[in-house]
């Protein structure tokens, strides 16, 4: 008993520390102006990523570290969800976005440093794909990272007519959360090409061997800068001043050479242009007054389409997982020990590993385990299979608890009356079990509504993913709140229906 209490207190302490540490870091930030918090995508090598030792490293992080060293600042490397970068910056959780951050198309949304990297969008294909130029992508499936420069190059307001026409020729333009998922899609044959930044492309192709190639034609050219909160020119000027010192004494070039980006740097030219009259203050003022206004009705309309995808996941998961859970319950309660252990192992795995991991295994498993090339339409089926297998495990245990709660005397009485085992279960046990498990089943169904957002792990766009994309495009948190209202209404209806069913089952009252 004492040992259990110690474990319980340790768990409570861990939870408290998890919540207190971010608050303490925020308080420290408020009390120490010399702390410089850099927001970055931790899955974006060579600009920022976690190395084998567990440290965050990269070209941009090295530049930030050198600036902090020279200005006697304390560097805080803060990984962020790229879709939420604007909310992080505007809320003051980070001081800047510094991670291969493209200026093109975003000139008026941030206070920018001068450009320091010339970058281009390129296309990566399998070496044996037969795709040698951009026109060969017609009828192909292309994948990009969500809210990336590649996506903007094809669908953004400033996309060229050539790129828009090229995008129209694709069979499909898909979005994933990170480039590792993009390469897994390409390796497994689910997509035909990836469009991404050339610096990241060179790193990825070199790291992954000879199975990939980069097309010579460029989709677009762009410039990288450091994005500060609109109007924060003081901090921008301090960072730029130190960058100028680093360029003058050769430190900037040394760091670029370390990461193989020597051919891409343009800091010297940008600084010279800045001295000759470049000024972005006016653009910042224009942005403040002329910022895109969010069309709430348009957002609701778009989210309505995403709601259909969420509803499809929800309905099909229930249709398959609830009867499957009952089957697993029978196996779990079998008198044959091997079957019991098989069900126990299955339930343990499903409940003990993340649903997102299970989705990835269902989706990519056939290719990596058996070498089976699957069509793109399998993506939706993988979502349904993954969700159904996961929720069946939870329903199985709920059903088992309901069945075992029925007194044994009722089974014995049914036997005396001449009922078979099937009749006993169907007419006596099952109706009572259904009534008793309604509350926990309702909880699981409500959880399912919210878990549908995990479908984006397989590049399947449902409502919340769509809300994040809209929020990123409009630099507004409003779409997320609207999505929250959608979820609440959905769950309210689910709870209302389940409560109505539960009352109907109270027939003895």
ChimeraX attribute file (.defattr): number of C-alpha atoms within 10 A of each C-alpha:
attribute: neighborCount
match mode: 1-to-1
recipient: residues
	/A:1	6
	/A:2	7
	/A:3	8
	/A:4	9
	/A:5	10
	/A:6	11
	/A:7	12
	/A:8	12
	/A:9	12
	/A:10	12
	/A:11	12
	/A:12	12
	/A:13	12
	/A:14	12
	/A:15	11
	/A:16	11
	/A:17	13
	/A:18	11
	/A:19	11
	/A:20	12
	/A:21	11
	/A:22	11
	/A:23	12
	/A:24	12
	/A:25	13
	/A:26	15
	/A:27	11
	/A:28	12
	/A:29	18
	/A:30	12
	/A:31	10
	/A:32	12
	/A:33	10
	/A:34	14
	/A:35	17
	/A:36	21
	/A:37	21
	/A:38	24
	/A:39	26
	/A:40	27
	/A:41	23
	/A:42	22
	/A:43	19
	/A:44	21
	/A:45	24
	/A:46	22
	/A:47	25
	/A:48	24
	/A:49	21
	/A:50	16
	/A:51	12
	/A:52	7
	/A:53	6
	/A:54	8
	/A:55	10
	/A:56	18
	/A:57	17
	/A:58	22
	/A:59	23
	/A:60	23
	/A:61	23
	/A:62	19
	/A:63	20
	/A:64	21
	/A:65	19
	/A:66	20
	/A:67	23
	/A:68	19
	/A:69	12
	/A:70	11
	/A:71	13
	/A:72	11
	/A:73	18
	/A:74	16
	/A:75	18
	/A:76	19
	/A:77	20
	/A:78	16
	/A:79	18
	/A:80	17
	/A:81	15
	/A:82	22
	/A:83	21
	/A:84	16
	/A:85	21
	/A:86	26
	/A:87	18
	/A:88	19
	/A:89	20
	/A:90	15
	/A:91	11
	/A:92	15
	/A:93	17
	/A:94	26
	/A:95	23
	/A:96	27
	/A:97	26
	/A:98	23
	/A:99	25
	/A:100	25
	/A:101	22
	/A:102	22
	/A:103	21
	/A:104	16
	/A:105	15
	/A:106	13
	/A:107	16
	/A:108	21
	/A:109	22
	/A:110	24
	/A:111	26
	/A:112	28
	/A:113	22
	/A:114	28
	/A:115	22
	/A:116	21
	/A:117	23
	/A:118	19
	/A:119	21
	/A:120	19
	/A:121	21
	/A:122	24
	/A:123	25
	/A:124	24
	/A:125	25
	/A:126	18
	/A:127	13
	/A:128	10
	/A:129	12
	/A:130	9
	/A:131	19
	/A:132	16
	/A:133	13
	/A:134	16
	/A:135	12
	/A:136	13
	/A:137	20
	/A:138	17
	/A:139	15
	/A:140	17
	/A:141	21
	/A:142	26
	/A:143	28
	/A:144	25
	/A:145	22
	/A:146	22
	/A:147	19
	/A:148	19
	/A:149	26
	/A:150	24
	/A:151	21
	/A:152	19
	/A:153	23
	/A:154	24
	/A:155	16
	/A:156	16
	/A:157	9
	/A:158	12
	/A:159	18
	/A:160	15
	/A:161	10
	/A:162	11
	/A:163	18
	/A:164	15
	/A:165	13
	/A:166	18
	/A:167	22
	/A:168	15
	/A:169	17
	/A:170	16
	/A:171	13
	/A:172	16
	/A:173	19
	/A:174	18
	/A:175	23
	/A:176	20
	/A:177	21
	/A:178	18
	/A:179	23
	/A:180	14
	/A:181	19
	/A:182	25
	/A:183	22
	/A:184	16
	/A:185	23
	/A:186	21
	/A:187	20
	/A:188	20
	/A:189	18
	/A:190	24
	/A:191	22
	/A:192	20
	/A:193	27
	/A:194	26
	/A:195	26
	/A:196	24
	/A:197	22
	/A:198	20
	/A:199	23
	/A:200	19
	/A:201	22
	/A:202	19
	/A:203	16
	/A:204	19
	/A:205	17
	/A:206	13
	/A:207	9
	/A:208	10
	/A:209	9
	/A:210	10
	/A:211	13
	/A:212	20
	/A:213	20
	/A:214	21
	/A:215	15
	/A:216	12
	/A:217	13
	/A:218	15
	/A:219	22
	/A:220	18
	/A:221	15
	/A:222	18
	/A:223	19
	/A:224	24
	/A:225	23
	/A:226	24
	/A:227	27
	/A:228	24
	/A:229	22
	/A:230	18
	/A:231	15
	/A:232	15
	/A:233	17
	/A:234	10
	/A:235	17
	/A:236	20
	/A:237	14
	/A:238	12
	/A:239	17
	/A:240	18
	/A:241	13
	/A:242	17
	/A:243	23
	/A:244	15
	/A:245	14
	/A:246	19
	/A:247	15
	/A:248	12
	/A:249	10
	/A:250	11
	/A:251	15
	/A:252	23
	/A:253	16
	/A:254	15
	/A:255	19
	/A:256	19
	/A:257	14
	/A:258	12
	/A:259	17
	/A:260	15
	/A:261	19
	/A:262	15
	/A:263	11
	/A:264	16
	/A:265	20
	/A:266	17
	/A:267	21
	/A:268	17
	/A:269	13
	/A:270	17
	/A:271	20
	/A:272	12
	/A:273	13
	/A:274	14
	/A:275	10
	/A:276	9
	/A:277	8
	/A:278	12
	/A:279	12
	/A:280	17
	/A:281	14
	/A:282	9
	/A:283	15
	/A:284	20
	/A:285	15
	/A:286	12
	/A:287	16
	/A:288	14
	/A:289	8
	/A:290	11
	/A:291	13
	/A:292	13
	/A:293	8
	/A:294	15
	/A:295	10
	/A:296	12
	/A:297	9
	/A:298	10
	/A:299	19
	/A:300	17
	/A:301	11
	/A:302	16
	/A:303	24
	/A:304	17
	/A:305	13
	/A:306	20
	/A:307	22
	/A:308	13
	/A:309	18
	/A:310	24
	/A:311	16
	/A:312	15
	/A:313	25
	/A:314	21
	/A:315	13
	/A:316	16
	/A:317	24
	/A:318	18
	/A:319	11
	/A:320	17
	/A:321	23
	/A:322	21
	/A:323	14
	/A:324	18
	/A:325	25
	/A:326	19
	/A:327	15
	/A:328	26
	/A:329	24
	/A:330	16
	/A:331	20
	/A:332	24
	/A:333	17
	/A:334	14
	/A:335	10
	/A:336	10
	/A:337	12
	/A:338	12
	/A:339	16
	/A:340	18
	/A:341	15
	/A:342	14
	/A:343	22
	/A:344	19
	/A:345	13
	/A:346	17
	/A:347	23
	/A:348	13
	/A:349	14
	/A:350	19
	/A:351	14
	/A:352	9
	/A:353	11
	/A:354	11
	/A:355	20
	/A:356	18
	/A:357	12
	/A:358	21
	/A:359	25
	/A:360	18
	/A:361	16
	/A:362	21
	/A:363	25
	/A:364	24
	/A:365	15
	/A:366	14
	/A:367	18
	/A:368	14
	/A:369	9
	/A:370	9
	/A:371	11
	/A:372	13
	/A:373	14
	/A:374	15
	/A:375	11
	/A:376	14
	/A:377	9
	/A:378	12
	/A:379	20
	/A:380	19
	/A:381	15
	/A:382	21
	/A:383	27
	/A:384	25
	/A:385	20
	/A:386	23
	/A:387	28
	/A:388	22
	/A:389	23
	/A:390	24
	/A:391	24
	/A:392	25
	/A:393	25
	/A:394	20
	/A:395	25
	/A:396	25
	/A:397	18
	/A:398	22
	/A:399	26
	/A:400	19
	/A:401	15
	/A:402	19
	/A:403	21
	/A:404	12
	/A:405	13
	/A:406	16
	/A:407	10
	/A:408	9
	/A:409	9
	/A:410	13
	/A:411	18
	/A:412	13
	/A:413	12
	/A:414	17
	/A:415	14
	/A:416	10
	/A:417	10
	/A:418	11
	/A:419	16
	/A:420	13
	/A:421	11
	/A:422	10
	/A:423	14
	/A:424	19
	/A:425	17
	/A:426	12
	/A:427	12
	/A:428	16
	/A:429	20
	/A:430	17
	/A:431	13
	/A:432	17
	/A:433	20
	/A:434	16
	/A:435	16
	/A:436	20
	/A:437	18
	/A:438	19
	/A:439	15
	/A:440	14
	/A:441	18
	/A:442	17
	/A:443	13
	/A:444	15
	/A:445	20
	/A:446	20
	/A:447	12
	/A:448	20
	/A:449	19
	/A:450	17
	/A:451	16
	/A:452	24
	/A:453	18
	/A:454	19
	/A:455	28
	/A:456	20
	/A:457	20
	/A:458	23
	/A:459	22
	/A:460	21
	/A:461	24
	/A:462	24
	/A:463	28
	/A:464	26
	/A:465	25
	/A:466	24
	/A:467	25
	/A:468	22
	/A:469	19
	/A:470	22
	/A:471	22
	/A:472	20
	/A:473	15
	/A:474	18
	/A:475	21
	/A:476	18
	/A:477	16
	/A:478	17
	/A:479	26
	/A:480	21
	/A:481	13
	/A:482	17
	/A:483	23
	/A:484	16
	/A:485	12
	/A:486	18
	/A:487	19
	/A:488	15
	/A:489	12
	/A:490	17
	/A:491	18
	/A:492	13
	/A:493	13
	/A:494	17
	/A:495	17
	/A:496	12
	/A:497	13
	/A:498	18
	/A:499	15
	/A:500	11
	/A:501	13
	/A:502	18
	/A:503	12
	/A:504	12
	/A:505	16
	/A:506	9
	/A:507	7
	/A:508	5
	/A:509	6
